[in-house]
């Protein structure tokens, strides 16, 4: 299969359609062209989308795949009836059976982020992002008592992207703090972290991978040398083991997998979705 285009059509951002659709597509040995079509919330916009999908079908000689999370019935009708693609209606697949099970109609609310001004969950998410940015890479030790989790590990082990993912996706206040050679020499956690050890979670990484990452930023430096990376990783793991801090390797794990493991272990009493 050399050419196939996949459209993600949504009346909101398209993030849900694309995330779920990509999870399904990864089950197949194909590399399709992705086209996200967000904010399709009127019949006129739907007809424009249909026109593009149909043109693609003509050019490629194959019908495109269309993942949709449209909730407006008139907009959805245009896409389903007029486009020459395989339309996979992701919402109705689940909404209609749930309406029957609950004995009620769904709200048919358009978009995950509608009415954000009234959404406490949205404000919690923004607050968590601001917290994670303010506490990135040990920039601040203030208000660490408010943190849901404090990620520790050597520089470039994946702490920052994991912190931001936890904040953006789940509203988790995640600080991150680097372990540096001075900590290894003292043989203890940084003093700012000692009162919050129960909230600490460690990330480690294979020294070879760490050296590769560091060399892309500071090539030829002692910081990036394999010998130094081996020393720092071994010392950090020994420190976390001695302090009784749970940790995992980020070497072969995605940010999503790392975050899921952290959430499983810290078991926060509230999550934002």
C-alpha positions as CSV (number, residue, x, y, z in Angstrom):
1,X,0.0,0.0,0.0
2,X,2.0,3.0,-1.3
3,X,-0.4,5.9,-0.9
4,X,-3.4,6.3,1.5
5,X,-4.6,9.5,3.1
6,X,-6.2,9.6,6.5
7,X,-8.4,12.6,7.5
8,X,-9.2,13.5,11.1
9,X,-12.3,15.6,11.0
10,X,-13.6,17.3,14.1
11,X,-15.7,20.2,15.3
12,X,-13.1,20.9,18.0
13,X,-9.3,20.7,17.9
14,X,-9.2,17.2,16.3
15,X,-6.9,16.0,19.1
16,X,-9.2,13.2,20.2
17,X,-9.9,12.0,16.6
18,X,-6.2,12.0,15.8
19,X,-5.0,10.4,19.0
20,X,-7.6,7.6,18.9
21,X,-7.3,7.2,15.1
22,X,-3.5,6.9,15.2
23,X,-3.7,4.3,18.0
24,X,-5.8,2.2,15.6
25,X,-3.7,2.8,12.6
26,X,-0.5,1.6,14.4
27,X,-2.0,-1.9,14.3
28,X,-1.4,-1.9,10.5
29,X,1.9,-1.9,8.6
30,X,1.1,1.3,6.7
31,X,2.5,4.9,6.7
32,X,-0.5,7.0,5.6
33,X,-0.5,10.8,5.0
34,X,-2.3,12.5,7.9
35,X,-4.6,15.5,7.4
36,X,-6.2,17.1,10.5
37,X,-9.3,19.1,9.8
38,X,-10.3,20.9,13.0
39,X,-13.2,23.3,13.8
40,X,-15.6,21.9,11.2
41,X,-18.8,23.2,12.9
42,X,-21.0,24.3,10.1
43,X,-22.6,22.6,7.0
44,X,-20.6,24.9,4.7
45,X,-17.3,23.9,6.3
46,X,-18.3,20.2,6.1
47,X,-18.9,20.6,2.3
48,X,-15.5,22.1,1.9
49,X,-14.0,19.1,3.8
50,X,-16.0,16.7,1.6
51,X,-14.7,18.4,-1.5
52,X,-11.1,17.9,-0.4
53,X,-11.6,14.3,0.6
54,X,-13.3,13.6,-2.8
55,X,-10.4,15.3,-4.7
56,X,-8.0,13.1,-2.8
57,X,-9.9,10.0,-3.7
58,X,-9.7,10.9,-7.3
59,X,-6.0,11.7,-7.3
60,X,-4.9,8.7,-5.3
61,X,-7.4,6.2,-6.8
62,X,-8.2,4.9,-3.3
63,X,-10.8,6.1,-0.9
64,X,-9.4,8.0,2.0
65,X,-9.9,7.0,5.6
66,X,-12.0,9.5,7.6
67,X,-12.0,9.5,11.4
68,X,-14.6,11.9,12.7
69,X,-15.7,13.2,16.1
70,X,-18.4,15.4,14.8
71,X,-21.5,15.7,17.1
72,X,-23.7,18.1,15.1
73,X,-26.1,15.8,13.2
74,X,-26.4,18.1,10.2
75,X,-22.6,18.5,9.8
76,X,-22.1,14.8,10.3
77,X,-24.8,13.9,7.7
78,X,-22.9,15.9,5.1
79,X,-19.7,14.1,5.7
80,X,-21.3,10.6,5.9
81,X,-23.5,11.0,2.9
82,X,-21.4,13.0,0.5
83,X,-17.7,12.1,0.9
84,X,-16.1,9.2,-1.0
85,X,-14.1,7.9,1.9
86,X,-14.4,5.2,4.6
87,X,-16.0,7.3,7.4
88,X,-15.4,6.0,10.9
89,X,-17.8,7.9,13.3
90,X,-15.9,7.6,16.5
91,X,-18.4,9.4,18.8
92,X,-21.5,7.6,17.6
93,X,-19.8,4.2,18.0
94,X,-19.8,4.8,21.7
95,X,-22.4,7.5,22.3
96,X,-25.4,5.7,20.9
97,X,-24.9,2.5,23.0
98,X,-24.4,4.6,26.1
99,X,-27.5,6.7,25.4
100,X,-29.4,3.4,25.3
101,X,-27.7,2.1,28.4
102,X,-28.2,5.3,30.5
103,X,-31.7,5.9,29.1
104,X,-30.9,9.5,28.3
105,X,-29.6,11.7,25.4
106,X,-26.0,12.9,25.5
107,X,-25.4,16.7,25.6
108,X,-23.8,16.6,22.1
109,X,-21.4,19.2,23.4
110,X,-19.0,20.3,20.7
111,X,-15.3,20.2,21.5
112,X,-13.3,19.1,24.5
113,X,-12.5,22.7,25.4
114,X,-15.8,24.5,25.0
115,X,-16.9,26.9,27.7
116,X,-13.3,26.9,29.1
117,X,-14.1,30.1,31.2
118,X,-16.5,28.0,33.2
119,X,-14.4,24.9,33.5
120,X,-12.6,24.4,36.8
121,X,-10.8,21.4,35.2
122,X,-9.4,23.6,32.5
123,X,-8.1,26.2,35.1
124,X,-6.6,23.3,37.1
125,X,-4.7,22.2,34.0
126,X,-3.4,25.8,33.3
127,X,-2.3,26.1,36.9
128,X,-0.5,22.8,36.7
129,X,1.3,23.8,33.5
130,X,2.4,27.1,35.1
131,X,3.6,25.2,38.2
132,X,5.6,22.8,36.1
133,X,7.2,25.5,34.1
134,X,8.1,27.5,37.2
135,X,9.7,24.3,38.8
136,X,11.5,23.0,35.7
137,X,15.1,21.8,36.1
138,X,15.2,23.0,39.8
139,X,14.6,26.6,38.9
140,X,12.6,27.1,42.1
141,X,12.2,25.2,45.4
142,X,9.3,27.3,46.4
143,X,5.9,25.7,47.1
144,X,7.2,22.2,46.5
145,X,4.7,21.1,49.1
146,X,2.0,21.8,46.4
147,X,3.7,19.3,44.0
148,X,1.9,16.1,43.2
149,X,5.2,14.6,42.1
150,X,8.8,15.7,41.9
151,X,10.8,14.0,39.1
152,X,14.5,13.6,39.8
153,X,17.4,12.2,37.7
154,X,20.5,13.2,35.8
155,X,20.3,16.0,33.2
156,X,18.6,15.0,29.9
157,X,16.9,11.9,31.3
158,X,13.4,13.0,30.2
159,X,12.2,14.9,33.3
160,X,11.1,18.1,31.6
161,X,8.9,16.6,28.8
162,X,7.4,14.2,31.3
163,X,6.6,17.0,33.7
164,X,4.9,19.0,31.0
165,X,2.9,16.0,29.7
166,X,1.6,15.3,33.2
167,X,0.5,18.9,33.6
168,X,-1.0,19.3,30.2
169,X,-2.8,16.0,29.9
170,X,-3.8,15.3,33.5
171,X,-3.5,18.6,35.5
172,X,-0.7,17.1,37.6
173,X,1.6,19.6,39.4
174,X,4.9,18.1,38.5
175,X,8.2,19.7,39.5
176,X,11.5,18.3,38.3
177,X,14.9,18.5,39.9
178,X,18.3,17.5,38.4
179,X,20.8,15.3,40.3
180,X,24.2,16.8,39.8
181,X,27.8,15.6,40.7
182,X,27.7,17.7,43.9
183,X,24.7,15.6,45.1
184,X,26.7,12.4,44.4
185,X,29.7,13.7,46.3
186,X,27.4,14.6,49.3
187,X,25.8,11.2,48.9
188,X,22.3,12.5,49.7
189,X,19.4,14.3,48.1
190,X,19.5,18.0,47.6
191,X,18.4,19.7,50.8
192,X,15.3,21.3,49.1
193,X,14.0,17.8,48.3
194,X,14.6,16.1,51.6
195,X,11.3,17.2,53.2
196,X,9.4,16.0,50.1
197,X,11.1,12.7,49.5
198,X,7.8,10.8,49.5
199,X,6.8,12.8,46.4
200,X,10.0,12.0,44.5
201,X,10.0,9.7,41.5
202,X,13.2,9.0,39.6
203,X,14.1,8.7,35.9
204,X,17.2,7.0,34.7
205,X,18.5,6.3,31.2
206,X,21.1,4.1,29.5
207,X,24.5,5.8,29.6
208,X,25.0,5.2,25.8
209,X,21.7,6.9,25.0
210,X,22.4,9.7,27.4
211,X,25.8,10.4,25.8
212,X,24.1,10.5,22.4
213,X,21.5,13.0,23.6
214,X,24.1,15.2,25.4
215,X,26.5,15.1,22.4
216,X,23.8,16.6,20.2
217,X,23.8,19.7,22.5
218,X,27.4,19.9,23.7
219,X,29.5,17.7,21.4
220,X,32.9,16.6,22.6
221,X,32.4,17.9,26.1
222,X,33.1,16.1,29.4
223,X,29.4,16.5,30.2
224,X,28.6,14.4,27.1
225,X,31.4,11.8,27.4
226,X,30.3,8.2,27.7
227,X,32.6,7.8,30.8
228,X,30.9,10.7,32.6
229,X,27.4,9.5,31.6
230,X,28.2,6.1,33.0
231,X,29.4,7.7,36.3
232,X,26.4,10.0,36.6
233,X,23.8,7.3,35.8
234,X,25.4,4.8,38.2
235,X,25.6,7.4,41.0
236,X,22.1,8.6,40.5
237,X,20.7,5.1,40.6
238,X,22.7,4.3,43.7
239,X,21.4,7.5,45.4
240,X,17.8,6.8,44.5
241,X,18.1,3.2,45.6
242,X,19.7,4.2,49.0
243,X,16.9,6.8,49.5
244,X,14.2,4.3,48.7
245,X,12.9,6.3,45.7
246,X,11.1,4.5,43.0
247,X,12.5,5.0,39.5
248,X,12.3,3.7,35.9
249,X,14.4,3.9,32.8
250,X,13.3,6.3,30.1
251,X,15.6,4.7,27.5
252,X,13.0,2.7,25.6
253,X,9.8,4.2,26.9
254,X,7.5,6.9,25.4
255,X,6.5,9.9,27.5
256,X,3.0,8.4,27.7
257,X,4.3,5.2,29.1
258,X,6.5,7.0,31.7
259,X,3.6,9.2,32.7
260,X,1.2,6.3,33.1
261,X,3.7,4.5,35.3
262,X,4.2,7.6,37.5
263,X,0.4,8.0,37.8
264,X,0.0,4.4,38.8
265,X,2.5,4.8,41.5
266,X,1.6,8.2,43.0
267,X,-2.1,7.5,42.7
268,X,-3.3,11.2,42.8
269,X,-6.7,11.8,44.3
270,X,-7.8,13.8,41.2
271,X,-6.9,13.8,37.6
272,X,-8.0,16.1,34.8
273,X,-9.1,14.5,31.4
